[in-house]
Amino acid sequence: MLSISNLSKRFEDLVVLDDFSLQVPRNGFTVLIGPSGCGKSTLFDVLTGVEEKDKGDISWLGKQMPDLSRKAAYMQQNDLLLPWLSLVENSLLPAKIAGTDRREAKKQADALFERLGLQGFEDYLPAKVSGGMRQRCALVRTIMFEQELVLLDEPLSALDAITRRSLQSLLLLLQSEFKKSLLMITHDVEEALLVADELIVLTSSPMGIHEKIRIPDRKPRSASDPKLIKLKEEILERLQEDPEID
């Protein structure tokens, strides 16, 4: 599991994280939801080593480490594809960085392109395909990093509702088919309820945990499920009642 213990981070007089702790189960799908500016992105910056923590411990599978830069794949809101490379060449970047045999990596990428509905678009430049297809390519690239732990920072928020719904099912493949352990940020309560095993509701800065909600229903789930609709309404009511949370 991923263990975050007493993590603290401040920027001059602004305290963003203050003794923040969280456990993310192995092969689980944990989702963080909270107000804008509460510190979610700062948490991911610290976890990936973009920002240095002030204090606290980070461990993965029982091994303590300064950050997760070498232990986690990271998928963000923007696909971050290199515009001068084709989709398949973008997907092969992790293999190139790792020094993996190109023929084997290409075979793996081709299989993933077929699995994720990108077959036939391998040689297209990112500017020539839709936002949904670019995010599918980013998902292929994330899988190609071959890290068990995956951090997802609002990976679908820039997409339209129809495309977003179709890609939510692909996110579930990371857990069910590729056996990943997932920690995701989202502002969408419905999206969180569709994919999460555990939903973590956060407070405003300095970020803390307001509530943990286990969602035991099997996946895939339906947004029209009366139980899910009721739970969504209850969560939104709780968020509205708490002055510290949007």
Secondary structure, 3 states (H helix, E strand, C coil): CEEEEEEEEEECCEEEEEEEEEEECCCCEEEEECCCCCCHHHHHHHHHCCCCCCEEEEEECCEEECCCCCCEEEECCCCCCCCCCCHHHHHCHHHHHHCCCHHHHHHHHHHHHHHCCCCCCCCCCHHHCCHHHHHHHHHHHHHHCCCCEEEEECCCCCCCHHHHHHHHHHHHHHHHCCCCEEEEECCCHHHHHHHCCEEEEECCCCECEEEEEECCCCCCCCCCCHHHHHHHHHHHHHHHHCCCCC
